[in-house]
Structure formats: C-alpha cells, structure tokens
Amino acid sequence: MKAAVVTSFEQPPRYGEFASPVPASPHDEVVEVLASGLHPRVRSQADGSHYTSTDELPLVPGIDGVGRRENGELVYFVLGDGPLGAMAERTLIDTRRSVTLPADVDPVAIAAAMNPAMSSWIPLRTRVDFRPGQSVLVLGATGSAGRLALQTAKRLGADRIVAAGRGAERVEALRDLGATHVVDLSAEPDAVAAQIAATSAEVDVVLDYLWGSPTEAAIPPLLKARGDRSRALDWIEIGAVAGPEIALPSTVLRQANVRFLGSGQGSASVRAIVESLPALAAEIIAGTYRLDADAVPLRDVEAAWATRASQRVVLVP
Ligand SMILES: NC(=O)c1ccc[n+]([C@@H]2O[C@H](COP(=O)([O-])OP(=O)(O)OC[C@H]3O[C@@H](n4cnc5c(N)ncnc54)[C@H](OP(=O)(O)O)[C@@H]3O)[C@@H](O)[C@H]2O)c1
C-alpha cells in the first residue's frame, strides 16, 4: 500500500510502498485512514528525536487520526509506538484506543485538533483539581496547542486566562480566543518579568509548552509576586519548544507552594487518556474550538514536511 515512509532520520518521509497491515490480536482492526495530523510529536517521531523513539526503520509516521472501519463506522484512533503509523492508506488500530465518531463529522477538523487539544484538556480535567473561576497562564500560547489551551481554559470556566507568547501583535490577537491578559515574551527581559508578575502572580495553573529560557525567566517573578506564597500552584510541563532544560534556584522553590507535573505519553495510563477522549471529541464536533487546518494529499508528504505554516497540516488520501 502507499504510505509516507521514513528510511533515514536525516530526511523527511517520502511517498512510497509499505507492507499492508495484518491484524495480530482480537482488538486489532485495519482501517482506511481518512486524516492524520502532522503534529510536532509526529515530526520528532520521524526524525528519531522523540523520547519514545526505538530507532527502528523504516517507519510510517503518524500517532493518531480518523479512519473508516470495515463496518463503515468512523473512528478517531490513537496508535501505539510500532513502525506503522497513521500516514498511510490503511493502518492497524487497537479498537480499545478508538472513539466512534458521527458519520457526518469532518475528519480533518478532528485529526487537526485532538492531539493539541488533549494537551490541555486532559491535564485540566484529570491531573489537577481545576475549578471554574480559577486562573491559568499559558506559556507558548501562539502555537496550535497553546491556542487550544486558551479555549479549553475558557470552556472549563477559567476566570483569568493569561496568554504568553512571542510577538506583541500575535499575543494581542489571542484575546479573540479567550485570553483576558497577554504577555509578549519577545519584549526586554525586565519588561517580560514585570508583565508576568502583573498578570500571573495569582494563577492556579500554568500550562507550559515552552520550557527552556522563557520558563526559567518566568518562574522567579511569578512566584515572588504571589500575595500568599503558600497558595498552591500547579505548573504543568507539556512541551519544550524553547529548550529541554531549565535552572531552578532552590531559594525560589523553597519560598513557594508549587508542584511541577509532566503531561505527555507516560504521565497518565493509556486507559485514563482514552477515557478522556470521547468528551473532547464531542467538544470539537460541537464547535468549542477554533483551529485552522490545512489538508494536504498523502502523496505530497515531502512538501508538507517542509511547510512551517501556523495552520495544522493534516494528511488526507
Ligand atoms: N505532552 C503532550 O501531550 C503534548 C501534546 C501536544 C503538543 N505537545 C507539545 O507542545 C509543544 C507545542 O505544540 P504545538 O502543537 O503548539 O506546536 P506549534 O503549533 O508548532 O507551535 C509552537 C509555538 O511555539 C512558539 N515558540 C517557539 N519557540 C518559542 C520561544 N522560544 N518563545 C516563545 N514561543 C516560542 C512558536 O512561535 P514562533 O512562530 O514565534 O516560532 C509557535 O507559536 C510541542 O513541544 C509539542 O510537542 C505536547
């Protein structure tokens, strides 16, 4: 069958041949793939840099998507870590990791939004005790996942939603998605620290897509500006687009009641993640989220890899 095939971690996937899937367990089922998102996680799968990479080649990238089952039903599916991903004419799903979708759903909208939206939906719904009226800071709010995180926070009743990202105009535009306050991370360091302290001193949760230097610079002013330093703060580390590490002074940490949690593959059981998905799919179908998606035919996968547009690219047959 035709697929996007990675034969070297140094090169983007190419459109080519890959062995057709064969079910191996009672829960396996072959589906026709209708849409699969090109998420940052998929790029790191295809270049071997993701922390789950086994270095096995060749591989077909794609961690999730929308497929048509043999009985005609549409499903959203999440794949395991094997060599056959979703960017193929057909793939092998585990029916226990799939969600049945209405027949009239837009596969591209679901494939674009589920992965980035679950990065905020799952932690706010299941990892922390988030309640309506609480406040959230989104670090990295200009990306697909960050923009959806603002919308998740709004949907779950957040009172104050602070959007931090680089570019004054870009962060201003995030008010349309629910941000009540914005921070331009590309300003001078002292100005950024002052904006963080002014907008985010009293937040209950930080959804962090950046890590690296912007997170390192945000922690001290935020924690030091809290009116009551003993008030609990959950700092949820979700992505690391700005760097893999931070330095955290012990004196800053010891003066605060902050809990750092990781959110990603391995941080919650597969079962817990899958149980969260039907409600999220229902929200996407109901129109809770705005996210621009760009559908690209599978045969153009190489060109799709080269684009860095802000829309989420989704490969379609
Ligand atoms: N753990 C999970 O479950 C999960 C799920 C989804 C996503 N993620 C992770 O979350 C991260 C973001 O995903 P995404 O889908 O939003 O990616 P994306 O759509 O590619 O967006 C990345 C955003 O980060 C911004 N950015 C990059 N470097 C920055 C810096 N130094 N300071 C401020 N902003 C910076 C980019 O802005 P510019 O345009 O200015 O570069 C862009 O807006 C990725 O690491 C992804 O792997 C994790």
The ligand as a Tripos MOL2 file, in Angstrom:
@<TRIPOS>MOLECULE
LIG
   48    52     1     0     0
SMALL
NO_CHARGES

@<TRIPOS>ATOM
      1 N1          2.5770   16.4220   26.0100 N.am      1 LIG1
      2 C1          1.5370   16.4370   25.1800 C.2       1 LIG1
      3 O1          0.5500   15.7460   25.3660 O.2       1 LIG1
      4 C2          1.5800   17.3320   24.0110 C.ar      1 LIG1
      5 C3          0.5100   17.4210   23.1020 C.ar      1 LIG1
      6 C4          0.5730   18.3850   22.0690 C.ar      1 LIG1
      7 C5          1.7170   19.1680   21.9380 C.ar      1 LIG1
      8 N2          2.7510   18.9900   22.8010 N.ar      1 LIG1
      9 C6          3.9910   19.7710   22.6880 C.3       1 LIG1
     10 O2          3.6850   21.1430   22.8920 O.3       1 LIG1
     11 C7          4.5770   21.9340   22.1190 C.3       1 LIG1
     12 C8          3.7920   22.9210   21.2590 C.3       1 LIG1
     13 O3          2.9850   22.1910   20.3530 O.3       1 LIG1
     14 P1          2.1510   22.9630   19.2330 P.3       1 LIG1
     15 O4          1.2940   21.9530   18.5750 O.co2     1 LIG1
     16 O5          1.5130   24.1750   19.7950 O.co2     1 LIG1
     17 O6          3.3310   23.4210   18.2690 O.3       1 LIG1
     18 P2          3.2850   24.5340   17.1290 P.3       1 LIG1
     19 O7          1.9030   24.6850   16.5990 O.co2     1 LIG1
     20 O8          4.4020   24.2160   16.2140 O.co2     1 LIG1
     21 O9          3.6110   25.9000   17.9050 O.3       1 LIG1
     22 C9          4.8080   26.1360   18.5510 C.3       1 LIG1
     23 C10         4.7310   27.5800   19.0540 C.3       1 LIG1
     24 O10         5.8130   27.7930   19.9510 O.3       1 LIG1
     25 C11         6.3040   29.0980   19.6980 C.3       1 LIG1
     26 N3          7.6910   29.2000   20.1370 N.ar      1 LIG1
     27 C12         8.7760   28.5220   19.6910 C.ar      1 LIG1
     28 N4          9.8690   28.8830   20.3730 N.ar      1 LIG1
     29 C13         9.4730   29.8410   21.2490 C.ar      1 LIG1
     30 C14        10.1510   30.6190   22.2190 C.ar      1 LIG1
     31 N5         11.4710   30.4950   22.4300 N.pl3     1 LIG1
     32 N6          9.4440   31.5230   22.9410 N.ar      1 LIG1
     33 C15         8.1170   31.6640   22.7400 C.ar      1 LIG1
     34 N7          7.4120   30.9550   21.8290 N.ar      1 LIG1
     35 C16         8.0890   30.0510   21.0980 C.ar      1 LIG1
     36 C17         6.1880   29.2440   18.2060 C.3       1 LIG1
     37 O11         6.1800   30.5940   17.8960 O.3       1 LIG1
     38 P3          7.0130   31.1800   16.6520 P.3       1 LIG1
     39 O12         6.0670   31.1130   15.4930 O.co2     1 LIG1
     40 O13         7.3630   32.5580   17.0970 O.co2     1 LIG1
     41 O14         8.2280   30.2890   16.4600 O.co2     1 LIG1
     42 C18         4.8280   28.6040   17.9390 C.3       1 LIG1
     43 O15         3.7890   29.5280   18.0750 O.3       1 LIG1
     44 C19         5.4430   20.9690   21.3090 C.3       1 LIG1
     45 O16         6.6330   20.7390   22.0440 O.3       1 LIG1
     46 C20         4.6060   19.7060   21.2990 C.3       1 LIG1
     47 O17         5.3820   18.5440   21.1270 O.3       1 LIG1
     48 C21         2.7080   18.1060   23.8240 C.ar      1 LIG1
@<TRIPOS>BOND
     1     1     2 1
     2     2     3 2
     3     2     4 1
     4     4     5 ar
     5     4    48 ar
     6     5     6 ar
     7     6     7 ar
     8     7     8 ar
     9     8     9 1
    10     8    48 ar
    11     9    10 1
    12     9    46 1
    13    10    11 1
    14    11    12 1
    15    11    44 1
    16    12    13 1
    17    13    14 1
    18    14    15 2
    19    14    16 1
    20    14    17 1
    21    17    18 1
    22    18    19 2
    23    18    20 1
    24    18    21 1
    25    21    22 1
    26    22    23 1
    27    23    24 1
    28    23    42 1
    29    24    25 1
    30    25    26 1
    31    25    36 1
    32    26    27 ar
    33    26    35 ar
    34    27    28 ar
    35    28    29 ar
    36    29    30 ar
    37    29    35 ar
    38    30    31 1
    39    30    32 ar
    40    32    33 ar
    41    33    34 ar
    42    34    35 ar
    43    36    37 1
    44    36    42 1
    45    37    38 1
    46    38    39 2
    47    38    40 1
    48    38    41 1
    49    42    43 1
    50    44    45 1
    51    44    46 1
    52    46    47 1
@<TRIPOS>SUBSTRUCTURE
     1 LIG1         1 GROUP 0 **** ****
